Amino acid sequence: MRLRFLVPLLAGIALTSSLHAQELAKIKGVVELFTSQGCASCPPADAAFRKLIGQGDVVALAYHVDYWNYLGWNDTMASKDNTARQYAYARTMGRSGVYTPQAIINGRDHISGADLNGINVKLDDFQHQGKGLTVAVNAAMKGDELEIKIGSGQGKANVVVAYFDKEQLVSPKGGENNGQQIAYLHAVSDVETVGMWDGKEMNVVLPANVLDKAGRRGLAVLLQSSTPSGDPAAIIGATVLTIGSDG
């Protein structure tokens, strides 16, 4: 899976919207939903995903995949990179295939994305097993820069930033959800690796206008380990930021 590294630059435009960070202590874990506008089984998972975000204690990201486009509707948020991320998780977990709606929990396990109770049970179990978020990750505006602070801990991991749109309403004109209007939250539009963490405290500084591109309305910072082949694995730290007072 291709990784794109973002080089910190001086920002010419300051981000004026307020950013709200969730503290590590309030976050149970990370849920990545792989979904599609063309999949008939996905709307219940998209609805469960909204409730998950509403809990306020989960970093929740939606990745729209492109392999259901052949049914007659090209998902407006889908990308090959999102599909590649899902297949990379399958390799990490020793699976031969993928499905939608699939929820990946803390980069460690999977479950149906429509099973809200099951998702929360897995998150709680991981916390009790010491497989939750164990490294503090915070982000804040510093003038015209975005500063990410990562605490100390054990192991090594990538510092990954996933950019997402806050909410979009879509009315598919084909595929299995033809004629419906569906609200999609936290749809990831890009993922970038911005640094490497080796167990020591570190800061990563990015230009504030990273959120000013392509209509982005939020970002999540993931501290994520990887397999020897580079596929994503366990997530050990995370935070999420959204633009606006209702974020």
Backbone torsions as a table, in degrees:
resi	resn	phi	psi	omega
1	MET	NA	130.6	-175.5
2	ARG	-75.2	133.5	176.7
3	LEU	-111.7	135.8	178.7
4	ARG	-109.9	126.7	-178.1
5	PHE	-98.3	130.3	-178.6
6	LEU	-97.0	119.3	179.4
7	VAL	-86.7	124.6	179.5
8	PRO	-59.6	133.5	178.9
9	LEU	-130.0	159.3	173.7
10	LEU	-73.1	130.6	-178.1
11	ALA	-85.0	138.1	177.4
12	GLY	-90.0	-18.8	-178.3
13	ILE	-125.5	126.5	179.2
14	ALA	-79.2	143.7	176.1
15	LEU	-82.5	114.2	-172.8
16	THR	-89.5	-20.3	-179.1
17	SER	-70.4	148.1	179.2
18	SER	-75.2	143.9	179.7
19	LEU	-115.9	138.8	-177.1
20	HIS	-121.4	120.6	-179.0
21	ALA	-102.9	138.8	173.8
22	GLN	-90.2	133.9	-179.8
23	GLU	-75.9	151.6	-179.2
24	LEU	-53.4	-41.5	-175.6
25	ALA	-61.7	-22.3	-177.0
26	LYS	-95.6	-5.7	-173.9
27	ILE	-105.1	121.0	179.8
28	LYS	-75.9	-34.5	-177.3
29	GLY	171.4	-166.8	-176.3
30	VAL	-120.3	130.0	176.4
31	VAL	-119.8	123.0	177.3
32	GLU	-112.1	114.4	-178.5
33	LEU	-96.9	125.3	174.4
34	PHE	-101.0	117.0	-169.4
35	THR	-140.8	177.0	179.0
36	SER	-155.9	142.5	176.1
37	GLN	-68.5	-18.8	-176.9
38	GLY	-99.4	8.9	-175.5
39	CYS	-106.2	121.0	-176.2
40	ALA	-65.9	-25.5	-179.2
41	SER	-83.4	-6.8	-171.7
42	CYS	-84.9	-33.6	-178.8
43	PRO	-52.9	-40.9	175.9
44	PRO	-61.4	-35.4	177.6
45	ALA	-70.6	-37.4	177.3
46	ASP	-63.7	-36.5	177.7
47	ALA	-69.3	-40.7	177.4
48	ALA	-64.8	-36.2	179.5
49	PHE	-62.7	-40.5	176.4
50	ARG	-59.8	-43.8	178.8
51	LYS	-64.4	-36.8	179.2
52	LEU	-62.5	-44.2	177.2
53	ILE	-62.5	-40.3	-179.3
54	GLY	-64.0	-22.2	177.8
55	GLN	-62.2	-32.8	178.1
56	GLY	79.1	6.0	-177.6
57	ASP	-123.3	19.2	-178.2
58	VAL	-137.4	138.9	167.9
59	VAL	-84.9	111.8	-173.0
60	ALA	-117.2	125.3	-178.4
61	LEU	-130.4	137.8	179.5
62	ALA	-111.9	127.2	177.9
63	TYR	-112.9	114.7	179.1
64	HIS	-86.6	125.8	-177.4
65	VAL	-97.7	161.7	-172.3
66	ASP	-106.8	0.7	-172.5
67	TYR	-80.3	-4.3	173.0
68	TRP	-97.3	3.4	-178.4
69	ASN	-62.3	-25.0	-177.0
70	TYR	-65.4	-14.7	-179.0
71	LEU	-75.7	-5.8	174.3
72	GLY	121.7	-0.6	178.0
73	TRP	-138.2	123.6	177.1
74	ASN	-84.7	110.4	179.8
75	ASP	-53.9	124.0	-174.6
76	THR	-72.6	-11.5	-179.5
77	MET	-115.2	1.0	-175.2
78	ALA	-78.3	154.4	175.1
79	SER	-150.9	156.8	176.2
80	LYS	-65.1	-32.5	178.9
81	ASP	-64.0	-39.1	177.8
82	ASN	-63.9	-44.2	177.9
83	THR	-62.1	-41.2	179.5
84	ALA	-62.9	-36.3	178.9
85	ARG	-65.3	-40.5	179.3
86	GLN	-64.8	-43.3	178.7
87	TYR	-66.6	-32.1	176.7
88	ALA	-64.6	-40.7	175.3
89	TYR	-62.0	-39.8	179.3
90	ALA	-59.2	-42.6	178.2
91	ARG	-64.1	-42.5	180.0
92	THR	-59.2	-38.5	-176.2
93	MET	-92.2	4.7	177.3
94	GLY	72.0	27.5	-179.8
95	ARG	-98.8	151.9	-178.3
96	SER	-91.6	-14.0	-177.9
97	GLY	-150.8	-178.4	-179.4
98	VAL	-129.0	170.0	178.7
99	TYR	-155.1	164.1	171.4
100	THR	-127.7	144.9	-3.8
101	PRO	-85.0	127.1	-180.0
102	GLN	-115.6	131.1	175.7
103	ALA	-108.7	126.6	175.2
104	ILE	-99.5	126.6	-175.7
105	ILE	-104.4	117.1	177.8
106	ASN	53.5	23.7	-178.5
107	GLY	68.0	10.9	-171.2
108	ARG	-112.7	-30.6	-174.4
109	ASP	-152.0	171.9	-177.5
110	HIS	-133.9	161.3	179.3
111	ILE	-162.6	161.7	175.9
112	SER	-57.7	132.9	-179.2
113	GLY	-67.3	-14.6	179.3
114	ALA	-87.5	-8.4	-175.7
115	ASP	-92.2	79.7	-176.2
116	LEU	-61.3	-44.1	180.0
117	ASN	-63.2	-43.5	179.3
118	GLY	-62.4	-38.3	178.0
119	ILE	-61.5	-46.8	-179.3
120	ASN	-66.4	-35.8	177.2
121	VAL	-62.7	-44.7	179.0
122	LYS	-63.0	-41.6	178.3
123	LEU	-60.7	-45.7	179.8
124	ASP	-64.7	-41.9	179.7
125	ASP	-62.1	-42.7	178.6
126	PHE	-62.2	-40.1	177.2
127	GLN	-59.5	-46.0	-178.2
128	HIS	-67.2	-27.2	-179.3
129	GLN	-89.4	0.7	-177.0
130	GLY	76.4	19.8	-180.0
131	LYS	-110.8	22.5	176.9
132	GLY	-90.1	-149.4	179.2
133	LEU	-90.2	111.1	-173.2
134	THR	-107.9	-8.4	-179.1
135	VAL	-117.8	129.8	-179.1
136	ALA	-70.2	131.7	175.4
137	VAL	-131.6	126.3	178.9
138	ASN	-134.5	156.4	178.0
139	ALA	-142.7	142.7	-178.6
140	ALA	-156.6	155.2	176.4
141	MET	-78.8	134.9	174.0
142	LYS	-128.6	90.8	-175.7
143	GLY	65.2	-120.9	-178.7
144	ASP	-100.9	25.6	178.3
145	GLU	-131.2	155.7	174.5
146	LEU	-106.4	120.2	-176.5
147	GLU	-108.2	126.0	176.5
148	ILE	-105.8	125.1	179.2
149	LYS	-112.4	131.3	-178.9
150	ILE	-123.7	131.1	-178.7
151	GLY	-79.6	-176.4	-179.8
152	SER	-88.2	162.1	-179.4
153	GLY	178.8	-161.3	-178.1
154	GLN	-107.1	142.1	173.8
155	GLY	95.0	-167.1	178.1
156	LYS	-131.6	150.5	-178.3
157	ALA	-160.0	161.1	172.7
158	ASN	-86.5	146.1	170.9
159	VAL	-95.6	108.9	-172.6
160	VAL	-113.2	132.5	176.4
161	VAL	-112.5	123.5	176.2
162	ALA	-109.7	118.7	179.7
163	TYR	-91.8	138.1	-178.6
164	PHE	-140.1	160.5	172.9
165	ASP	-93.7	139.6	-172.8
166	LYS	-63.9	-50.9	179.5
167	GLU	-160.6	140.9	175.7
168	GLN	-139.6	137.7	174.0
169	LEU	-96.5	129.5	-177.7
170	VAL	-131.8	138.6	175.1
171	SER	-118.3	92.5	-179.0
172	PRO	-56.4	137.5	179.1
173	LYS	-105.5	18.2	178.7
174	GLY	-172.9	-176.0	-179.8
175	GLY	74.3	-170.0	-173.1
176	GLU	-75.0	-15.9	179.1
177	ASN	-108.7	24.8	-179.4
178	ASN	-54.4	129.5	176.0
179	GLY	91.0	-10.8	178.3
180	GLN	-86.3	157.7	169.2
181	GLN	-115.7	121.5	-172.8
182	ILE	-125.5	135.3	176.5
183	ALA	-92.5	124.6	179.3
184	TYR	-111.9	126.3	-178.2
185	LEU	-109.3	147.0	172.4
186	HIS	52.5	41.0	177.9
187	ALA	-74.5	120.4	-176.8
188	VAL	-72.4	130.4	179.0
189	SER	-106.6	-17.1	-179.6
190	ASP	-165.3	149.6	176.3
191	VAL	-131.9	130.3	-178.8
192	GLU	-134.8	138.8	172.7
193	THR	-91.0	122.3	-172.2
194	VAL	-114.3	1.6	178.9
195	GLY	177.0	175.7	178.1
196	MET	-126.6	137.2	-179.0
197	TRP	-114.0	133.7	-175.8
198	ASP	-119.3	21.8	178.8
199	GLY	101.4	-11.7	179.8
200	LYS	-100.5	155.6	175.2
201	GLU	-58.1	142.4	179.5
202	MET	-155.1	157.7	174.8
203	ASN	-120.2	142.1	172.2
204	VAL	-124.0	127.3	-178.1
205	VAL	-111.9	125.8	179.5
206	LEU	-120.8	156.0	175.0
207	PRO	-65.7	141.3	-177.0
208	ALA	-60.5	-27.7	-175.1
209	ASN	-80.7	12.1	172.5
210	VAL	-62.2	-24.4	178.6
211	LEU	-91.0	2.6	-174.3
212	ASP	-101.8	8.1	-177.0
213	LYS	-107.3	142.5	171.6
214	ALA	54.3	32.0	175.6
215	GLY	70.4	18.3	-178.7
216	ARG	-62.3	142.8	-179.1
217	ARG	-127.1	8.7	178.3
218	GLY	-177.9	169.6	175.7
219	LEU	-150.1	155.7	172.0
220	ALA	-123.3	140.1	174.4
221	VAL	-106.8	122.5	-179.1
222	LEU	-115.3	132.5	171.1
223	LEU	-99.5	103.3	-166.9
224	GLN	-127.7	127.7	174.9
225	SER	-76.4	171.3	179.2
226	SER	-142.9	161.3	177.0
227	THR	-77.9	168.3	177.1
228	PRO	-56.2	-27.0	179.6
229	SER	-86.0	-4.0	177.4
230	GLY	96.9	2.2	178.8
231	ASP	-74.4	148.2	-178.3
232	PRO	-65.0	144.2	179.8
233	ALA	-135.5	-140.0	-171.8
234	ALA	-61.6	138.1	174.6
235	ILE	-100.4	125.0	-174.7
236	ILE	-115.6	-3.4	176.9
237	GLY	-160.9	150.2	-179.0
238	ALA	-166.9	155.9	169.0
239	THR	-150.7	160.8	-180.0
240	VAL	-133.5	144.3	177.9
241	LEU	-131.8	136.8	175.5
242	THR	-129.1	152.7	-179.2
243	ILE	-89.8	135.4	174.9
244	GLY	110.5	153.8	-175.2
245	SER	-69.4	-20.2	-179.5
246	ASP	-96.9	11.2	-179.7
247	GLY	-75.3	NA	NA
